[in-house]
Amino acid sequence: MTDYDVIVVGAGPAGSTAARALAQGGARVCLVDKARFPRPKPCGGALSPRTIRHLPHGFEKIVRTHVRRAVFTFRSGRPFEIVSATPMGYMVCREEFDVWLKAGAEEAGVSVREGVPVRAIEETGAGITVRAGGEALSAPTLIGADGANSLVAAQLLSRPPPPPVTWRWKPRFRRMDIPWGKRFLLTWGPTPADTPGHFPKGIASMSA
């Protein structure tokens, strides 16, 4: 059995960031994820100005687009646009963003287990034991950052939240004559399948 101060399950942005911060503070941290990185992730990939203040130095190298315009609609009708003198969003591809954050955690001294699904989580008198990939990891503290279908939540919480539905695909805009360029599109209400949202990254990408 390997002992740590903290075990983090899930190496997405929340898990990798928490692991890095804890390791920089002197904690012995193990970060576990069932996937091997890079891995596809359905997400719009928009970072707010508030978010980037908490990112490590050098995040600019993974930013695809700075967005200063946003188009809002209800049911894809009567769009109106907001323009900002400074970026209102920084677009990243989650595959690149997550790899970069995980690498930052490793550089801070975090022990990372990739491609290792968690099989069981047990509460003991000394804390938590996580069984993953044939290995037993123990720590007094466990952070569950394993997403909507969280095994941590399922095993340790009496009523875990229901998972949301997320998808992503390359869009073909036909309903609104707008030169999209570096603009967000955010629409509310029932919408046609081809216009739920637009997050420009230099590649055609959508999330809802």
Stockholm file with secondary structure:
# STOCKHOLM 1.0

chainA/1-208         MTDYDVIVVGAGPAGSTAARALAQGGARVCLVDKARFPRPKPCGGALSPRTIRHLPHGFEKIVRTHVRRAVFTFRSGRPFEIVSATPMGYMVCREEFDVWLKAGAEEAGVSVREGVPVRAIEETGAGITVRAGGEALSAPTLIGADGANSLVAAQLLSRPPPPPVTWRWKPRFRRMDIPWGKRFLLTWGPTPADTPGHFPKGIASMSA
#=GR chainA/1-208 SS CEECSEEEECCSHHHHHHHHHHHHTTCCEEEECSSCSSCCCCCCCEECHHHHTTSCTTGGGGCCEEECEEEEEETTEEEEEEECSSCSEEECCHHHHHHHHHHHHHHTTCEEECSCCEEEEEEETTEEEEEETTEEEEESEEEECCCTTCHHHHHHCSSCCCCCCCCCCCCCCCSCCCCCSSEEEEEESSCCTTCSEECCSSSCCCCC
#=GC SS_cons         CEECSEEEECCSHHHHHHHHHHHHTTCCEEEECSSCSSCCCCCCCEECHHHHTTSCTTGGGGCCEEECEEEEEETTEEEEEEECSSCSEEECCHHHHHHHHHHHHHHTTCEEECSCCEEEEEEETTEEEEEETTEEEEESEEEECCCTTCHHHHHHCSSCCCCCCCCCCCCCCCSCCCCCSSEEEEEESSCCTTCSEECCSSSCCCCC
//
